[in-house]
Amino acid sequence: MDLKRKIESKEAKIGVLGLGYVGLPLLLEFVDVGFQCTGFDIDEKKVDTLNQKKSYIRHISDEKIKTMLDSGLFEPTTDFSKLSEMDCIIVAVPTPLDKHQQPDLSYIINTSQAISKTLRKNQLVVLESSTWPGTTMEVMKPILEESGLKYSEDFYLAFSPEREDPNNPKYTTKSIPKVVGANDPVSRECAVALYDQVIVQTVPVSTSQAAEATKLLENIFRSVNIALVNEMKMILDRMGINVWEVIEAASTKPFGYMPFYPGPGLGGHCIPIDPFYLTWKAKEFEIPTRFIELAGEINTAMPYWVVEKVIHALNDQCKPIKSSKILLLGLAYKKDVDDMRESPTLKLIQILTAHGAIVDYHDPYIPEMPHVRKYKYEMKSVDLTPENIASYDAVLISTDHSDFDYDMIANHAQLLIDTRNAVKKSGKNIIKA
């Protein structure tokens, strides 16, 4: 077939919609092997930054962006009319939850409508955004067919879930196997051929629904196990047992056990969100999802539990939480990245300020807090000096960045609440939470 041949010969033009932590790294992989690529985003600031040969993602260097632009193979743009020039269109847009914890597919819908306006014959569209099983065929396909073209006859459609793990030194975009699903053989063959150009291994499955469900299973597995260890943390804390010591000891078993670690709550775009996508869809089939929902309840409650630990620790020092100065260390959702999507630190700030605390944060990778969907804080990272640390009534480690000098922090903090087991020393002023 002509499209598959164009892909395999690297003649195909590739467009990626959504230049965030998933879309931009993937696009750069295609540029790196010689494809002509266009990156689309509605955020003019992102596009302008890229056109200035600068990166806005910490683990992607300015030099990498400059090299890609200088090659003549990469064009960032906000002009969606150029979608008609693409042979393959990859969609990597957000799929958040609304305020009622229901799936918000507005980004997928809006993007599908934009593609539909310029859709032409023999184009391949691939959705990468995490979503409920059926989205590709039940939501995207009808919108794309509003163009007058027919799926599998005139254009091709597939789903391939992203497996990006920002700044993971062991696994990169190209070294993580890629699941690819489509409901007709031509779409599946073309999508597999596309990812075969840049990914170490493609894993074809029979339908887009199977591929969508694969992504949910991967992240629900993690959500459930994190909930288990978070619950263990709360139980063992009441018993006076160190959960981190228990996890380390259990990890010596060479079979039947995989370590997961507790924290102040879930972060990142996938694990806090994906379980709700499946539970929402399961209601259509009258299937209860008690186990998955319980895990979600436990993980969602963790920031509140951490704040309770802060309140009790301050109380032991004869201090109320109201008007206490609290410094949160780490705004990113995990260590050594600048990605704050769904970060539990944002929820911690909300709860602490609701209790009347005066809250600041320090994060070496996020000097100023941007506005996000749920939170509109006007905050800047404060300096992390011994004098500054000592001026706070409590310091709370929310994200265990490698750059932090934990000995210095522990030595100068009046009260240190550690939610990540980052501080290895013990002391009267150190509380594990």
N, C-alpha and C positions, 0 to 999 in steps of 0.2 A: 504494500500500500504506500501511497505517496508520502503521507505524513510520517509514517514510521521510518521510511528511507531518509527523509529530511532530518529527522532526529538523529538517526545513527550516523549520518554524514556531517552532523553539526551545522547543517544549513538552516535548521529551524530557528526562528526568532522566539525568544522566551520572555514573557512578561510576568512579573511577580507583583501581586497586589497586597500591600501591607509590608512596610519596611521596618518592622520591629525586630525583636529578638529571634524570631523564626524566619521571617521573609528575607531579611538582609543577608544573614550568613548563607542561606541556601542560594540566593541569587549570585553571591560572590563565588560560590563553588562552580556554578555554570559558566561564569565569566572566565574563571581560572582555566577551564579546559577548552575555551575558544568559542563559546556561544555568544551571539549578539543578544544582549539582554537589556530590558527596560524595567526599571523599578517604579511602581506607581504608589502614591500615597496621597491622602487628602490633607495631610499635615504639611503645610508649606515650609514650616521651620525645618522639618527633617530634610526635605528635598533641597532647600537652600544650603543647609549644612553640608550635605553630600556634594553638592555642586561646588562648594568651597574647598573640596577635598579634605573634609574633616569627618570624623566619626563621632557619634553620640552614644556608642555602646563601648564600654570599657575594654572588653576583650577583643575588639576589632580596632586595629590601629589606624591612625591617620594615614600612615604610609601605605597600608593596604588599600584604603579608599583611593588614594592618589594613583597608585599603580593601576587599579581597575579603570579609573576614569581616563588616564593617559593611554590606556590600551585601545581606546576608541570602541570598546565592546560594551560599555555600561553607560546608560543614560537614566538618571533619576528625573521624575516628572510628576506633575499634578494633572497633566493633560490626558484624561481618560479616552479621548477620541483616538489616541494612538493604539488602543487595544486592537483595533481592526488590523494592524500590521503584524500582530503576534500570531505565531503558529500554535504555541502552547501558553496557556494562562494558568498560573498557580495562585490560588487565593489563600492568604495567610492573615486573616483579620481576626480581631478579638471576638470571643463569644462569652460575654460576662453573664452574670445573674442580675435580674432586676431587684428592686427593694423588697420584693416578696419572695426572693430566692427562686424565681422562675427563670427558665432560659430566655435570654435576650438575643434573638437572632437578627436584630436590626442591621448589624454590620454585614452579615451574610446576604440578607435581603437587598440592601442598598447596593452592595457590590455586584450581585447577580443582575440587578436592574441595569447597572452601568455597563456590564458586559453585554447584556441582551441588546442594547442600543446599537452596538457595532459588530455583533456576532456575524461571522461569515462561515461558509462551508469549509469543512476539513480542519476546523480548530479543535484543540483539545483543552478542556477546562478541568482542573484538578483542585478540589477543596482540601485544605490541610487543617482547617480550624477544628478543634475538639468540639464535638456536638453529639446529639442523641442519634441512635441508629435510625436511619431513614431520612435524615436531613438532605442528603445529596439528591435523592430521587424525589422526595416529597416536597421539598422547598425550592432547591436550585433548579431542577429540571423544568418544572412548569414555567418559572420566570424566564429561563433561557429560551424556552419554546415560544414565548411571546414575540420573539424576533421573526417568527414564521418558519423557522428551521426546525427540523425534527431530530430529536436525540437518536443516536446510533446510525441514522441515515445521512444526516447533514453535518452534525458535529458530535464530538465525543466527550464523555464525562466520567470522572473517576474520583475516588477519595483515597488520600494517603496521609495518615495522621503524622503530625510532627512529633519528633522525639528529641527535641533540642534540650540540652542541659547547659545553660550558659557558663562559660569559663571552666568546664570540666576538662582537666588536663589529659585524661585518659580517653575520653570519647568525644569526638568532634562530629560535625554535621555529616561528613562523608564516611566516617567509620562506624556509624550506627545503622544497622540493617533497617530497611524501609518497607513497611507493609503497604501494599497497593491493592485496592479493590475496585471492581467495576462490574456493572450488570450486563455487559455485552462483551464478547471476546475482542473486538477491535479496540474499544476504549481501554480494556485491560492491557492488551499488547502494546499500545502506544504509550500508556502511562508507565509500564514497566521499562520500555525502551528509553523513555525520558530519564527516569531516575537511575537506570543502569549506567548512564554517562558520568554520574558524579558520586554515586553511593556504592559502598563496598558490596552490598548484597540487597537485592529486592526480594520481597516475600509476597507473591501474588496470593490473594484470596478470592473466593468465588463472587462476592458481591461488595458493593460499597457499604451495605449495612454491616457485613462481617468486619470490614476494616474499621468502621466507626465504633463498633462494639469492642474491637481489640484495644483501641485507645482507652476506652472507659474502663475495661478490665484492668489494664496496666495501672491506672491511677487509683482506681477503687481498691486494688490490692494494697497499695501503699497507704491510702487513707485509713483503711481498716486496721492495718498493723500499727500505724502511728497512733491511732485511737487506743489500741490495746496497751501500748507502752505508756501513753499518757495517763490512762486509767491506773496502770500499775504504779506510775510515779506518785499519783495522789494517794493510793492505798499505802505504799511503802513509806511515804513521807509521814503519814499519820502514825505508822508503826516505828518510826525512827530508823528506818533502813535506807541506805543510799542506793537509789535505783541504778545509778551509773555503775556502781561496783557490781551489782547483780547482773546487769547487761554484759559487762566485760567478762564475768565468770561464765555466763550462759554461752557466750560467743566461742568458748573453747570447745564446745561440742561440734564435731566435724560433720554431723548429719542432722537433718530434721529441725534445724534452727537457722534463722537468718536475723541478724541484729537490726533493729530499728531504734531510733532515738527520740526521746521526748523533747518538747520545746514549748515556747510561749503561745503556740498556735500554728496553723498552717499558712504557708505563703506560696507565691508563684501562681501562674495563670491556671494550672491544671488541677492539682490535687484538691484545693478548696472548692472547686467548681464542678468538676466532672461528675462526682457522685450525684449531684442534684439533677444533672441532665438525664441520667438513667432513671432515677426515681420518678421524675416528671413523666417520662415516656412510658414507664411501666404502668402508670395509672390507666393509660389507654387500654391496657390488656388485663386490668383488674388483678394485678399481681402486687402484693405488698412487698416492700423492700425494707423490712424492719432492721435487719442487720446493717445494711448500708446507711440507713438514716440514723441509727444509734451511733455509728462511728462519726457521722457528721455532727451530731449533737455534742459528743465528747470533745471533738477537736475545736468546735466553735466556742465551747465554754472555757477553753484553756486561758485566753487572755484575762477572763474574769477571775479565774483561780489564781493566776499570777498576781493580779492586783490585790487580792485578799492576802496573799503572802506579804506584799509590800505594806499593807495596812497594819498587819499584826507585827511585822518587824519594826515599823515606826512606833507602834504603841509600846513595844518593849523598851523603847528609848524615851518614853513619855512624850511622844510627838504625835499630833493628829496629822492625818493626810492632808487636810485642808490647809492651804498656804505652805505646805512643805515643798521645797525645791527638789525636783527629781530629774536626773539626767539619764536619758535612754541612749545606750551605745548600740549603734547599728540600725539603720533604717531599711536597708535591703532585706529581701525575704530570706536570703541565705548568704553564707560567708563569701567574701572576696568578689562580689559582683555589684553592679550599680542598678540592679533590677529590683524595683520596689513593688511590683505587681502583687496585689493582695497581701502585702506584708503584714504580719501580726502586730508589728510596731505601730502601725497606723491605728489599729483598734486599741492598743494599749494607751496611746496618747488620748484617744477619745474618752476612754473609761477614767483615766487618771484625772483629766481636766474636769470631767463631770463630778468628780469627788472633791474638786477645789484645789488640786495640786497645781503647782507652777512647773510646767514641763519644758525641757529643752532636749535636743538630741545632738549626737555627734556621729557622723559617718564620713570617712575620708573619701568615699566615692560619690556621695550625693551632697554637694556643698549647699544646695538650696532645694527645698522640698517643692517639687512641681505639684500642680493641682491634678488630682485624679478623679475618677467618676464619683466616688463616695466621699472623698475628703478634700477640703479646700483650705488647708492650713497655710498660714504665712509664716514660715519658719526657715531659719538658716542654721547650718551646722555650727556649733560653738567649738572653741579651741579645747583640745584635750591636754591640759597642763596639770601638774600636781596641785597648783594653787586653785585652779578652777574646779577640779574634782573635789577637793576638800571643802569647797563652798556649798556643795549640794547636801541636802539631808539624806538622799539616797541616790545611788547609781544602779541602774538596772541594765544588765547585759542581755540584749534581745537578739543580737546577731554577732556571732563570734568571729569577726574578721581577724585574719592572721596578722594584720598591721598593729593591732592593739598590744600595748605593753601591759599585760595583765598583772604582773608583779607590781608595777608602778601604780596601777589603778587600785589594786587591793591594799597597798600600803597607805594610800592617801584618802580613800573613800571612808566617810563616816559610817556608811552602811552600804553593802554591796549585795545586790540580789542577782544571782547567776542562774539564768534559765537554760544555759547551754553546756554546763560543766566545763566552762572555759578556764576557770581559775582552779588550779590543782592544789593550791595551799589551803589550809583551813585557818579559821580565826573567828573570834566572837562577832566580828563585823560582817562576816560572809554567810549569806543565806542561799541555799540551793532552792530553786523554785521551778 
